[in-house]
């Protein structure tokens, strides 16, 4: 098949959840199909990203883009019909670039990565797939409920309602939609009346996140590290970490005064940077590889209270055999058994007590990590996930009439 992916930014290097998902999909597909990526490119994108993608056999066409948080666009998002997150990616130059690329080649299927780029795929004569990394309206609705600033909360309330309307109007115009979890599939089908939806979960590179060593014991309060991994300018991560530091961490430190919290992720906003305290809380900023931090973690925490999708940070930690404690929201969409594969805690005191208990019981941590590793190996291998996506493509081509040339790629 000849596949075209439309992305809001380059899916390389794979340093955050969105990039890891898209890169893993296009890399896996490129082993058996011809894959082209048409993408906006921001200044912060790695200058070598295009070449790295091409080294994997992926054709790449890029359009430079600046962030557009201008007063005019914000006002349009507030007063107009279309929500700001959609307007922020509207660019006539992208329409022209996409048209040009499509004139140069005959694609079998076009996939939009996220709702923001869906506007470029409407009414195309090709089978189209919309990959919804999150249900954007749900994410914004949760943000509105947690936001303390009344003006920001009002803007979020208006935005999530506009996003919900946009989802209802747009998603049904695609040949097929993808969600990361079954909960989101059900929500999209019931609220937006979208019939053709499949779950293509996030995955993990099992080999790259293999267990390098299993600790047989650890001296109590010696080198105890509690690790959070995530991009630290993403509002769901910022809110979750601030809640953890304010409501959970003091209780942990009182019981385990030698414990250290490591906040691992790029682009920390000032409110996160100010949390750093010598010998107690470390804010690393961007790191090229999070695996060494996960490897040294005693416990991995995911204290998220807003957001959506499936947390790659949890899958990676489980793949490395780490004990994970998450909120219900943080673990949404992951098929892992609470208390067997990971711990779920939503109240601050429960969350703290579970961390303290695991720090004091290395054998319990080990068993929890082993169970989590087994769960990931069975359900979240990228090779299996890519094969499932190929099955979806065959369904889409069947709807539009599959040619003999396409039929040879089944499976």
C-alpha positions in Angstrom: 0.0 0.0 0.0 1.0 3.6 -0.5 0.2 5.4 2.8 0.2 9.2 3.5 0.4 10.4 7.1 -0.5 14.0 7.9 1.1 15.2 11.2 1.1 18.4 13.2 4.8 18.1 13.9 7.6 15.7 13.0 7.3 12.3 14.8 11.0 12.3 15.5 13.0 12.1 17.7 10.6 9.8 19.8 10.9 11.8 23.0 7.3 12.2 24.0 4.1 10.0 23.9 2.7 11.5 20.7 6.0 11.1 18.8 6.7 7.6 20.1 3.2 6.4 18.9 3.4 8.0 15.4 7.1 7.0 14.8 6.4 3.4 15.9 3.5 3.1 13.6 5.1 4.7 10.5 8.4 2.8 11.1 6.5 -0.5 11.4 4.4 0.1 8.3 7.4 1.3 6.3 8.8 -2.3 6.5 6.0 -3.6 4.2 4.5 -0.5 2.6 5.4 2.8 1.0 4.9 5.5 3.7 5.0 9.3 3.2 4.7 11.9 6.0 3.5 15.4 5.3 4.1 17.5 8.4 4.4 20.9 9.9 7.9 21.5 11.3 8.6 23.7 14.3 11.9 25.5 15.1 12.4 23.2 18.1 12.2 20.1 16.0 15.5 18.3 15.5 17.1 19.5 12.3 18.2 15.9 11.7 14.6 14.5 12.2 13.8 14.5 8.5 16.9 12.6 7.6 16.3 10.1 10.4 12.8 9.4 9.2 14.1 9.0 5.6 16.7 6.5 6.9 13.8 4.3 7.9 12.4 4.4 4.4 9.9 7.1 5.0 9.3 9.9 2.5 9.0 13.3 4.2 7.6 16.7 3.2 7.7 19.5 5.7 6.2 23.0 6.1 7.8 25.4 8.7 5.4 26.6 11.3 5.5 29.0 14.2 3.3 28.7 17.3 0.3 30.9 16.8 -0.8 32.0 20.2 -1.7 35.4 18.9 -4.4 37.6 20.5 -6.4 37.5 17.2 -6.4 33.8 17.0 -7.3 33.4 20.7 -10.2 35.9 20.1 -11.4 33.9 17.1 -11.4 30.8 19.2 -13.4 32.5 21.9 -16.0 34.3 19.7 -16.1 32.2 16.5 -17.6 28.7 15.9 -14.2 26.9 15.6 -12.2 26.1 18.8 -8.7 27.7 19.1 -6.8 24.3 19.0 -8.2 23.7 15.5 -7.7 27.3 14.3 -4.1 27.1 15.5 -3.3 24.5 12.9 -5.2 26.1 10.0 -2.8 27.2 7.2 -3.5 27.6 3.5 0.1 26.6 2.8 -0.5 23.1 4.2 -3.5 22.7 2.0 -1.3 23.6 -1.1 1.5 21.3 0.1 -0.8 18.4 0.6 -2.4 18.9 -2.8 1.0 19.0 -4.4 2.2 15.8 -2.8 -1.0 14.0 -3.8 -0.6 15.1 -7.4 2.9 13.5 -7.4 1.8 10.1 -6.2 -1.3 7.9 -6.1 -1.9 7.1 -2.4 -4.2 4.3 -1.3 -5.0 5.7 2.1 -4.5 8.9 4.0 -4.2 9.1 7.8 -4.5 12.2 10.0 -2.7 12.1 13.3 -4.9 13.9 15.7 -8.1 16.0 15.4 -6.1 19.2 14.7 -5.0 18.0 11.3 -8.4 16.4 10.4 -9.4 19.6 8.6 -7.0 18.8 5.7 -8.5 15.4 5.0 -12.2 16.3 4.7 -13.9 15.4 1.3 -10.8 13.8 -0.1 -11.5 11.0 -2.7 -9.3 8.5 -0.8 -10.0 6.3 2.2 -9.2 8.4 5.2 -8.3 7.4 8.8 -8.3 9.7 11.8 -6.0 8.6 14.7 -7.3 10.3 17.9 -4.5 10.2 20.4 -7.0 11.8 22.8 -10.7 12.7 22.8 -9.8 16.4 22.8 -13.1 17.7 24.2 -12.8 15.3 27.1 -9.3 16.4 27.9 -10.3 20.1 27.8 -13.4 19.4 29.9 -11.3 17.8 32.6 -8.8 20.7 32.5 -11.7 23.1 32.9 -12.8 21.3 36.1 -9.4 21.4 37.6 -8.4 25.0 36.6 -8.5 27.5 39.5 -8.1 30.7 37.4 -11.6 31.8 36.6 -10.7 33.3 33.2 -8.8 30.2 32.1 -11.6 28.0 33.3 -14.2 30.0 31.3 -12.1 29.8 28.2 -11.6 26.0 28.7 -15.4 25.5 29.2 -16.1 27.3 26.0 -13.3 25.4 24.1 -14.3 21.9 25.2 -17.9 22.5 24.1 -16.7 23.7 20.7 -14.3 20.8 20.4 -17.2 18.4 21.2 -19.3 19.9 18.4 -16.3 19.7 16.0 -15.7 16.0 16.8 -19.4 15.2 16.1 -19.2 17.1 12.7 -15.8 15.8 11.6 -15.1 12.3 12.9 -18.0 10.7 11.0 -16.6 12.0 7.7 -13.6 9.7 7.9 -13.7 6.2 6.6 -12.5 5.0 9.9 -11.4 6.4 13.3 -8.8 5.0 15.7 -8.7 5.5 19.5 -6.1 4.4 22.0 -8.5 2.7 24.4 -11.8 1.0 24.5 -13.2 3.6 26.8 -12.5 6.3 24.2 -13.9 4.1 21.5 -17.2 3.8 23.3 -17.3 7.5 24.0 -16.7 8.4 20.4 -19.4 6.0 19.2 -22.0 7.1 21.6 -21.4 10.8 21.9 -20.3 11.6 18.4 -22.3 8.9 16.7 -19.3 7.5 14.8 -19.8 3.9 13.7 -16.5 2.8 12.3 -14.0 3.0 15.2 -11.2 0.6 16.1 -8.9 0.5 19.1 -5.2 0.7 18.2 -3.5 1.0 21.6 -0.2 2.6 22.4 2.6 0.2 22.7 6.2 -0.2 23.8 9.4 -1.4 22.4 9.7 -4.5 24.5 13.4 -5.2 23.7 14.5 -1.6 24.2 12.8 -1.5 27.6 14.0 -5.0 28.7 14.8 -5.6 32.3 18.6 -5.2 32.5 18.8 -6.3 36.1 16.4 -7.4 38.8 17.4 -6.0 42.3 17.4 -8.8 44.9 17.3 -6.5 47.8 17.6 -2.8 48.7 18.6 -1.3 52.0 15.6 0.6 53.5 15.8 4.3 52.7 19.1 3.9 50.7 18.8 5.4 47.2 15.0 5.4 47.3 13.9 7.2 44.1 10.3 8.1 43.1 10.2 8.9 39.4 7.7 10.8 37.2 8.3 10.9 33.5 6.6 13.3 31.1 6.9 16.4 29.1 6.7 19.2 31.6 5.0 21.9 29.6 1.9 19.7 29.0 -0.8 20.9 31.3 -2.0 17.5 32.4 1.5 16.6 33.6 2.0 20.0 35.2 -1.2 19.8 37.1 -0.6 16.2 38.2 3.0 16.9 39.4 1.9 20.0 41.3 -0.8 18.1 43.1 1.6 15.3 43.9 4.2 17.7 45.4 1.6 19.6 47.3 -0.7 16.8 48.6 1.3 13.5 48.4 5.0 14.2 48.7 5.1 15.7 52.2 3.5 12.5 53.6 6.0 10.3 51.8 9.0 12.4 53.0 7.7 12.3 56.6 7.8 8.5 56.5 10.9 8.1 54.3 13.1 11.2 54.8 15.8 9.8 52.5 13.5 9.4 49.5 14.1 11.6 46.4 11.5 12.6 43.8 12.8 12.9 40.2 10.6 14.9 37.7 12.0 13.7 34.4 10.9 15.6 31.2 11.7 18.4 28.9 10.5 22.0 28.8 9.6 22.4 32.5 7.4 25.5 33.0 8.5 27.9 35.8 6.0 26.4 38.3 7.7 23.0 37.9 11.3 24.3 38.0 10.5 26.1 41.3 9.7 22.7 42.9 13.3 21.7 42.9 14.9 21.3 46.3 18.4 20.0 46.8 18.4 16.4 48.2 14.7 16.1 47.9 13.2 17.0 44.5 15.1 17.0 41.2 13.8 18.6 38.0 15.9 17.2 35.2 14.7 19.1 32.2 15.1 17.4 28.8 17.0 14.1 28.8 17.9 12.2 25.7 17.0 8.9 27.3 14.5 8.3 30.1 15.4 4.6 30.6 18.3 5.1 33.0 16.0 7.1 35.3 13.4 4.4 35.1 16.0 1.7 35.7 17.1 3.4 38.9 13.5 4.1 40.1 12.3 2.4 43.2 8.7 3.4 42.3 7.3 5.1 39.2 4.3 7.5 39.9 1.7 8.7 37.4 -0.4 11.2 39.5 -2.5 12.5 36.6 -6.0 13.8 37.2 -6.8 15.2 33.7 -5.9 14.1 30.2 -6.8 11.2 28.0 -5.3 8.5 25.7 -3.0 5.7 26.9 0.0 6.6 29.0 3.2 5.4 27.3 5.0 6.4 30.5 3.2 3.6 32.3 3.8 1.0 29.5 7.5 1.8 29.5 7.8 1.5 33.2 5.9 -1.8 33.3 8.1 -3.1 30.5 11.2 -2.4 32.6 9.6 -4.3 35.5 9.0 -1.3 37.7 6.4 -0.9 40.4 3.9 1.7 39.2 1.4 3.7 41.2 -1.2 5.7 39.1 -4.4 7.5 39.5 -7.5 6.1 37.7 -7.2 8.8 35.0 -3.5 8.1 34.6 -4.0 4.4 33.9 -7.1 4.8 31.6 -7.0 2.6 28.6 -4.3 0.2 29.9 -5.3 -3.4 30.3 -3.5 -4.1 33.6 -5.0 -5.6 36.7 -5.1 -3.2 39.7 -3.1 -4.6 42.7 -1.6 -7.3 40.5 0.1 -5.4 37.7 0.1 -1.9 39.1 -1.4 0.1 42.0 -4.3 2.5 41.5 -4.8 5.4 44.1 -6.8 8.6 43.7 -6.8 10.1 47.2 -3.6 11.8 48.2 -3.2 9.9 51.5 -3.8 6.5 49.8 -1.3 7.4 47.1 1.3 8.4 49.7 0.6 5.3 51.8 1.1 3.0 48.8 4.4 4.6 47.9 5.7 4.3 51.5 4.5 0.7 51.6 6.3 -0.3 48.4 9.5 1.5 49.5 9.5 -0.6 52.6 8.9 -3.9 50.8 11.4 -4.6 48.0 10.0 -8.1 47.4 6.5 -6.7 46.9 7.9 -4.2 44.4 9.7 -6.9 42.6 6.6 -9.1 42.2 4.5 -6.2 41.1 7.0 -5.2 38.5 7.3 -8.8 37.2 3.5 -9.0 36.8 3.4 -5.7 35.0 6.2 -6.8 32.6 4.2 -9.9 31.7 1.1 -7.9 31.0 2.9 -5.5 28.6 4.6 -8.4 26.8 1.3 -9.9 25.9 -0.8 -6.9 25.0 1.4 -4.0 24.0 4.0 -5.2 21.5 4.3 -2.7 18.5 4.6 -5.5 16.0 1.2 -6.8 17.0 -0.3 -3.4 17.0 1.0 -2.5 13.5 -0.5 -5.8 12.2 -3.9 -4.8 13.7 -3.6 -1.4 12.0 -3.0 -3.1 8.7 -6.2 -5.0 9.2 -8.1 -1.7 9.7 -6.6 -0.5 6.4 -7.9 -3.5 4.6 -11.3 -2.8 5.9 -11.1 0.8 4.7 -9.9 -0.3 1.2 -12.8 -2.8 1.1 -15.2 0.0 1.7 -13.8 2.0 -1.2 -13.2 -1.1 -3.4 -9.9 -3.0 -3.1 -7.8 -3.4 -6.2 -5.8 -6.5 -7.0 -2.6 -4.5 -6.3 -3.7 -3.7 -2.7 -5.0 -7.2 -2.0 -1.5 -8.7 -2.0 -0.7 -6.7 1.2 -3.4 -8.4 3.5 -2.1 -9.2 7.0 
